[in-house]
């Protein structure tokens, strides 16, 4: 339990039998999906969808033939090209820039509860292949064929985030499928992300099965954590960084002092402390720092904390002449929209530059970005520019991305967002 990759874990001969999917695939009251309303695409606007993308934008729809005003938000539709070629089934939000998200391309099987069961079984088989404990992201939206749906697993507790009106309409079917496939004892909807407002959806946190826990348990790298749920960030934990923590932290073992910036509840710091380092967490949230200290205590690690804006805290540490053998910088997305890129790139350069100033003549820097709109090369560039500004020499010694429970859809660049680099920083 707690190992990132399973060791010889056997998969069932048929982890997602089609017989279950074929039982009830047609929406109630219809003979087939051909009765679903049609969304007609403009000429030549079927190319991207044919290449595998699941999104259809409002400006790709022939609104003269199929007016968007005629569709109910979150309802199921069939998508056809201008030549009447069937493209797939999906759900629609006529008020959103991404008007349709596809759920399936087989015209014989319209979306329904059994499709969700089928997709969950496929998703579960992938996680069972790579993880030997029930701590991972079970569903990663488009990459698992369930656009708009995220499910994180914490043992028998499943935390669900719905980001679209179409998935909200399938809420009951999602709960039933999670109980059937994963035998969930607790299912929590943590639908409090501001992104829901783009789909005109209400914000709420509630338990659909069982009782709403204040915390969820996570096991990672031999450490046991308690992560806040109702008041925590996202689903309570950041599983996407797990592979980077497994890869990078052993390389930091020689570090006597480690600074974890944007630490949240200590996912980087606590295992580093278990490995023998003196660890300090920096975060703007007092409750997150208290959770980091509690997680440290539960694992025999004394966690020091500094509360405040990360830039201001690092500036104060630099002014005080503090030095750390390794600095970990794992910030929230500085670039949430493309137009924010220039300001965000400057922020990445600044935070990395401050981190380098806290390193001795030969130190290690872990630098991460979860901003999709920041290219991997741009993050390396910010590291290099920060180093040159300080007359330092940077060597990238390890690279990372999102964990295998956050698979990338090859046709959807947006599903690839996390970048991480471990760099050695020395003086020229």
ZAFI-91577 format. One record per residue (C-alpha): residue in one letter; x, y negated, z negated. Coordinates in pm, whole numbers, padded with zeros to 5 digits, always signed. Each point is the difference from the previous one (the first is absolute). Example, Ala and Ser with C-alpha at 12.3 -4.5 7.8 and 13.67 -1.06 7.14 Angstrom:
A+01230+00450-00780
S+00137-00344+00066
//
This chain:
X+00000+00000+00000
X+00131-00343+00088
X+00243+00115+00270
X-00045-00205+00316
X+00042+00286+00244
X-00151+00345-00052
X+00242+00291-00006
X-00144+00284+00200
X-00360-00089-00078
X-00214+00234+00207
X-00281-00143+00208
X-00325+00186+00047
X-00025+00184+00331
X-00277-00236+00106
X-00005-00308-00227
X-00276-00173+00197
X-00226+00258+00163
X-00212-00138+00282
X-00298+00211-00105
X-00068-00241-00284
X+00023-00294+00236
X-00245+00158+00242
X-00270+00052-00264
X-00144-00350+00004
X+00173-00245+00228
X-00299-00176+00151
X-00161-00297-00180
X-00340+00082-00149
X-00285-00053+00244
X+00206+00031+00317
X+00067+00286+00238
X+00352-00122+00082
X+00223-00302-00018
X-00124-00099+00345
X-00298-00161-00179
X+00228-00248-00177
X+00004-00360+00127
X+00257-00071+00270
X+00279-00256-00021
X+00121-00075+00353
X+00358-00115+00062
X+00108-00255+00255
X+00188+00105+00310
X+00353+00128-00078
X-00057-00036-00375
X+00001+00374-00051
X+00375+00040+00051
X+00113-00059-00358
X-00273+00226-00139
X+00091+00269+00253
X+00358-00022-00126
X-00118+00091-00349
X-00080-00323-00181
X-00310+00006-00220
X-00092-00368+00001
X-00220-00186+00244
X+00005-00378-00022
X-00302-00217+00061
X+00152-00157+00313
X+00036+00346+00156
X-00374+00068-00010
X-00232-00078+00289
X-00244-00207-00201
X-00216-00065+00305
X-00073+00372+00031
X+00004+00074-00376
X-00056-00319-00205
X+00170+00021-00341
X-00301-00162-00163
X-00197+00314+00074
X+00207+00218-00236
X-00040+00051-00372
X+00314-00053-00207
X+00158+00335-00092
X-00216+00209+00235
X+00129+00286+00215
X+00047-00054+00372
X+00139+00170+00307
X+00256-00186+00208
X+00002+00018+00380
X+00222-00158+00264
X-00130-00231+00273
X-00022+00314+00218
X-00210+00178-00264
X+00284+00227-00112
X-00047+00121-00359
X+00278-00140-00220
X-00106+00112-00346
X-00227-00046-00300
X+00055-00266-00260
X-00159-00257-00222
X-00060-00365+00078
X+00008-00335-00173
X-00123-00263+00249
X+00125-00280-00227
X+00362+00121-00015
X+00292-00060+00238
X+00057+00377-00009
X-00352+00085+00109
X+00024+00379+00032
X+00222+00257-00170
X-00002+00346+00154
X-00065+00311-00207
X+00010+00270+00266
X+00047+00061+00371
X-00181+00332+00048
X-00341-00082+00146
X-00143+00329-00132
X+00047-00105-00363
X-00145-00330-00119
X+00122-00137-00335
X-00169+00129-00312
X+00077+00143-00346
X+00175+00306+00142
X+00242-00216+00195
X+00113-00158-00326
X+00045+00345-00157
X+00199+00110+00304
X+00226-00306-00002
X+00060+00036-00375
X+00106+00361+00040
X+00249-00097+00268
X+00130-00284-00218
X+00030+00228-00304
X+00197+00260+00195
X+00261-00262+00091
X+00046-00107-00363
X+00019+00361-00119
X+00278+00055+00251
X+00219-00273-00150
X-00103-00036-00366
X-00009+00258-00277
X-00208-00211-00238
X-00337-00175+00043
X+00143-00353+00006
X-00012-00161+00343
X-00206-00197+00248
X-00258+00246+00125
X-00149-00214+00279
X+00185-00275+00183
X-00270-00155+00215
X+00053+00010+00376
X+00300+00231-00032
X-00230+00270-00142
X-00285-00061+00243
X-00209-00183-00261
X+00044-00371+00080
X-00090-00234-00283
X+00046+00265-00272
X+00284+00040-00251
X+00005+00267-00270
X+00275+00039-00259
X+00017+00313-00212
X+00099+00007-00366
X-00054+00363-00095
X-00374+00050-00031
X-00065-00374+00033
X-00051-00147+00346
X+00009-00375+00056
X-00175-00112+00318
X+00026-00329+00187
X-00242-00080+00280
X+00085-00289+00229
X-00270+00011+00267
X-00378-00011+00028
X+00001+00327+00192
X+00171+00189-00281
X-00219-00172-00258
X-00302+00148+00179
X+00156+00347-00044
X+00070-00049-00369
X-00217+00287-00127
X+00137+00240+00260
X+00355-00097-00101
X-00069+00082-00365
X-00158+00334+00088
X+00294+00089+00225
X+00259-00088-00266
X-00174+00217-00257
X-00031+00285+00249
X+00353-00006+00138
X+00211-00115-00297
X-00227+00102-00288
X+00031-00352-00139
X-00111-00049-00360
X+00005-00379+00025
X-00058-00212+00310
X+00049-00375-00039
X-00077-00263+00260
X+00249-00284-00045
X-00152-00230+00257
X+00133-00330-00128
X+00233-00095+00285
X-00050-00336+00163
X+00023+00172+00339
X-00357+00123-00054
X-00123-00356+00032
X+00099+00007+00368
X-00264+00271+00044
X-00250-00185-00221
X+00014+00271-00265
X-00045-00051-00376
X+00287+00047-00244
X-00042+00257-00277
X+00170+00274-00203
X-00212+00296-00104
X+00013+00372-00071
X-00206+00210+00242
X+00090+00324-00180
X+00098+00020-00366
X+00098-00301-00208
X+00218-00294+00100
X+00339+00048-00171
X+00206-00298-00110
X+00319+00169+00124
X+00106+00280+00231
X+00295+00233-00050
X+00280+00031+00255
X+00290+00247+00000
X+00302-00101+00206
X+00372+00083-00013
X-00041+00183-00329
X-00167-00299-00165
X-00360-00034-00112
X-00169-00336+00043
X-00327-00156-00103
X-00119-00247+00266
X-00283-00247-00063
X-00305+00066+00214
X-00278-00255-00040
X+00244-00287-00057
X+00288+00145+00203
X+00127-00088+00345
X-00142+00182+00304
X-00100+00350-00118
X+00224-00028-00307
X+00323+00135+00153
X+00221-00043+00306
X+00048+00348+00142
X+00141-00143+00324
X+00334-00068-00173
X+00036+00347-00151
X+00232+00135+00271
X+00221-00308-00025
X+00024+00041-00375
X+00099+00365+00047
X+00262-00094+00258
X+00146-00319-00149
X-00005+00049-00378
X+00256+00286-00004
X+00235-00234+00189
X-00033-00256-00280
X+00106+00245-00272
X+00336-00168-00053
X-00169-00328-00085
X+00023-00097-00367
X-00250-00287+00033
X-00294-00010+00243
X-00243-00285+00062
X-00344+00096+00138
X-00164-00306+00155
X-00378+00007+00063
X+00007+00306-00223
X-00373+00051-00064
X-00014+00293-00249
X+00358+00121+00040
X-00008+00260+00279
X+00359-00086+00094
X+00131-00103-00341
X-00113+00292-00218
X+00163+00278+00209
X+00316-00214+00022
X-00007-00024-00378
X-00040+00376-00028
X+00315+00027+00213
X+00183-00206-00261
X-00021-00362+00118
X-00093-00299-00211
X-00309-00131+00179
X-00173-00337+00011
X-00337-00060+00166
X-00111-00331+00151
X-00367-00065+00073
X-00251-00284-00024
X-00256+00223-00175
X+00032+00044-00376
X-00228+00305+00007
X+00215+00162+00269
X+00315-00058-00206
X-00167+00142-00310
X-00096+00307+00204
X+00361+00029+00123
X+00124-00006-00359
X-00258+00259-00104
X+00099+00223+00292
X+00362-00041-00099
X-00071+00094-00362
X-00196+00308+00110
X+00308+00114+00191
X+00262-00097-00258
X+00109-00317+00182
X+00032-00349-00148
X-00131-00243+00263
X+00092-00365-00033
X-00238-00247+00164
X+00002-00352+00140
X-00333-00158+00085
X-00039-00271+00260
X+00015-00092+00366
X+00269+00225+00151
X+00179-00284+00178
X+00012-00211-00316
X+00111+00292-00219
X+00281+00092+00239
X+00111-00363+00027
X+00020-00015-00382
X+00200+00323-00015
X+00243-00131+00261
X+00040-00325-00193
X+00070+00201-00315
X+00273+00199+00176
X-00174+00336-00043
X+00121+00299+00203
X-00164+00334+00083
X+00159+00296+00176
X-00313+00049+00208
X-00300-00219+00080
X-00328+00138+00137
X-00224-00244+00187
X-00341+00148+00084
X-00231-00299+00052
X-00362-00019+00110
X-00056-00093+00363
X+00141-00349+00062
X-00153+00006+00349
X-00367+00095+00011
X-00078-00171+00330
X+00214-00047+00308
X-00010-00379-00036
X+00161+00034-00344
X+00313+00164+00146
X+00241-00300-00011
X-00081-00080-00363
X+00006+00367-00094
X+00334+00067+00167
X+00148-00291-00195
X-00136+00153-00322
X+00159+00339+00076
X+00333-00168+00071
X-00021-00205-00321
X-00091+00290-00231
X+00275+00221+00144
X+00252-00281-00028
X-00089-00054-00366
X+00028+00374-00065
X+00348+00008+00155
X+00114-00278-00229
X-00077+00226-00295
X+00223+00280+00131
X+00369+00040-00093
X+00272+00013+00264
X-00121+00346+00103
X-00373+00055-00063
X-00305+00168+00147
X-00315-00170+00127
X-00330+00177+00069
X-00208-00229+00222
X-00354+00087+00110
X-00285-00153+00198
X-00358+00119+00037
X-00082-00280+00248
X-00107+00152+00331
X+00073-00334+00169
X+00365+00017-00109
X+00196+00220+00239
X+00258+00240-00139
X+00276-00192+00175
X-00128-00324-00152
X+00043+00140-00351
X+00357+00106+00082
X+00053-00347+00143
X-00117-00159-00326
X+00248+00217-00192
X+00281-00091+00238
X-00078-00373-00004
X-00016+00000-00379
X+00335+00178-00019
X+00169-00236+00246
X-00135-00304-00183
X+00179+00125-00311
X+00311+00113+00192
X-00084+00360-00085
X+00029+00314+00213
X-00309+00224+00026
X+00006+00367+00094
X-00331+00183+00047
X+00064+00348-00138
X-00353+00146-00004
X-00331-00080+00164
X-00353+00099-00089
X-00365-00042+00086
X-00336+00112-00130
X-00037+00342-00161
X-00136+00298+00199
X-00340-00040-00166
X-00021-00330+00192
X+00036+00142+00353
X+00042-00227+00300
X-00247+00016+00288
X+00224-00017+00311
X-00257-00202+00195
X-00068-00248-00281
X+00305-00210-00091
X-00191-00152-00293
X+00026+00330-00189
X+00379-00043-00022
X+00067-00277-00248
X+00247+00093-00275
X+00372-00067+00039
X+00272+00065-00258
X+00378-00038+00009
X+00273+00085-00249
X+00298-00226+00061
X+00342-00026-00153
X+00091-00365-00056
X+00366-00092-00036
X+00209-00314+00022
X+00174-00081+00330
//
